[in-house]
Amino acid sequence: MNNLTIDTSTPEVNILSCLPNLRNLRWLIFGSNPLNVKLSISFSNFSASLQYLWLGNCSLRGNIPSDIGNLSSLIDLNLGGNQLSEPIPSSIGRLHNLQCLCVSGNTLQGYIPDELCQLEKLSILNLGGNQLSGSVPSCLGNLTASLRYLFLWSNLLNSTIPSTLWGLTDILKLDLSSNSLIGPLSGGVGNLKVAVYLDVSYNHLSGSIPSSVGSLLNLVNLSLAHNNLEGLIPSSFATCLSLELLDLSQNSLSGVIPKSLEALSYLKYLNLSFNILQGEIPTGGPFKNFSAESFVSNRGFCGASHFQVPPCKRKTSTSILKYVIPGILSAMLLATSMIWLLMLRTKKNVKAAANSIFTPQDFWRRVSYRELLSATDGFNESNLLGTGGFGSVYKGTLSDGMDVAIKVFNLELEDAFSSFEVECEMLSSVHHRNLVKVISCCSQVDFKSLVLNYMPNGSLEKWLYSQNSSLNIMQRLDIMIDVASALEYLHHGYEVPIVHCDLKPSNILLDDDMVAHVADFGIARLLGGEDSMTQTMTLATIGYMAPEYGMQGIVTRRGDVYSFGIVVMETFTRRKPTDEIFTGEMRLNQWVANFLVADAIVEVVDASLLGSEEAHDFMSKRECLSSIMRLAVACSAESPEERINMQEAVAMLKTIKIKFSKDSAARGVVVNCRPVS
């Protein structure tokens, strides 16, 4: 933890090459020094008595040498927080005395080698923040006698969670977050009876939350957020009396909040937002300390006013028929309506303008044309926020004081009505923190509008090209993570895959906290059970549309990935894909790729992002920007089959952010960023 570097003027003679001379060396600790060299040394001749090798946060490049397996006495190996790449060598499996292995925060690739399961004394295994792919080795469950900490967060793992992991009955902390893990959360989780920390958030787990979680009596932190979990919140949570953090947000959980959770007296943080929960929010126990943010975007909560929900209506036995009979009639009417709508959708040549009606019940509040007229001062030009392909957007203030954005469709334009219908359908049924939320719609014969959440910081396009606005690397990276998370949800997290079809900076809006929200679903498409579809009319924006979309009208999720890659490049270069320098065969993605191959990425990125003169600061920024541009190039490959998917893009962006944050912290630099979830 100093500022020591290595003199590379004579690479054949430096401290690393001289270390084999130290025959009795047991401890080698250079951690958190900017050594800034390639880890190309051979461990073949190192002291066989070396027990502790700590080279974490040393700006090391290259790969982990395969002959590291010769250090037979090694107890603790820490190479975390560097720039090491390539696969983890299987020879590590020969280090039979190893108790701690930390290689987190690098860019290691390939599979997790099964040879790690041969480390029978391993207590801590930290592989988080890399680019490891494939499955979680089931044989890790054999390390029951030793393994206490297992961290595999922020990788590209895409298997189910092996059932053998639930046999690690003495494990204290398990973090599998920010991967692409699938399948259910097994009831075997209840076997981890001494665990204090469990995080499987930001995956694609499905099914219900097993009631066996109630067996985790020592659990302090539990996050199941950002998955596809459904069903009820188990009342057995009430027995997890040590819980201080519980995050179940961004799932599809239904039913009510069990009142038994009031027993969790140590609970300091609760997040149930973005589910389809309903009923009364409890007020006892820890609930008296929670705010409305813990419960936003659910189906129908009621309760105390400070939760910003309607009060609960109390029914008496004498008036119950007043509710039961209308409920039965409503259910019959709803069933009839659903049958009618299903029949209507099966007709191939139905005109949307004549047959599609969105009722106010589809939204959480009713808004009349008269109220919209008053909210915008008669749609006065002073309230005009901008114009798009199908109409204009105005700022308005509703009667209750809420600021909103009102998108008014120009019905004289061809396809304006179908665009209105698509946006109504998409935005009223999808729920994600990084998608613009629809509040209501107003549909009359000669007037169609959407009422959306107002985004006070405008669009990403405004921030990129305005003279009075500027964004640093971390702010731009945060915005790209937001956008990627929204697309990941549309492509993989929703019940039917949705393709946006028109992603560009003007459709990325920023709220008070500079959190990005993807907007404008006017030409979005539901893929249904297919991986692609073809449409005859191409309405996407030139420069951002994928080649197969522009030439053949082929709509796939990979088309959105291409657009995202172009948006990432534009965000960090401040060059539009329609810039005059991109003529003939030269396009923005080819231009960036050429400079990336030549290791001259500083020639293309926005110059304001590399303002520091300090060498280490400059190198860290260059490495971060190079990683971002490599991802953008991988997204915008000409061939759809060669593009990565949005799940991989999200994981890679989070890894880049974690690494850049650690590099900045090591230099004592405070970066303006939001935490990685």
Secondary structure, DSSP 8 states (H G I E B T S, - for coil): --------SSTTSSHHHHGGG-TT--EEE--S-----B-----TTS-TT--EEE-TTS--EE---GGGGG-TT--EEE--SSEEEE---GGGGG-TT--EEE--SSEE-SB--GGGGG-TT--EEE--SS--EE---GGGGG-TTT--EEE--SSEE-SB--GGGGG-TT--EEE--SS--EEE--GGGGG-TT-SEEE--SSEEEEE--GGGGG-TT--EEE--SSEEEE---GGGGG-TT-SEEE--SSEEEE---GGGGG-TT--EEE--SSEEEEE---SGGGGG--GGGT-S-SEEE--GGGTS-------GGGHHHHHHHHHHHHHHHHHHHHHHHHHHH-TT--HHHH----GGGSSS---HHHHHHHTTTT-GGGEEEE-SSEEEEEEE-TTS-EEEEEEE-TTSTTHHHHHHHHHHHHHH---TTB--EEEEEEETTEEEEEEE--TT-BHHHHHH-TT----HHHHHHHHHHHHHHHHIIIIISSS-EE-----GGGEEE-TT--EEE---TT-EE-TT-SEEE-S---S-TTTS-HHHHHH-EEEHHHHHHHHHHHHHHHHH---TT-TT--TT--HHHHHHHHHHTT-GGGTS-GGGG----HHHHHHHHHHHHHHHHHHHHHT-SSGGGS--HHHHHHHHHHHHHHHHHHHHHTT---------
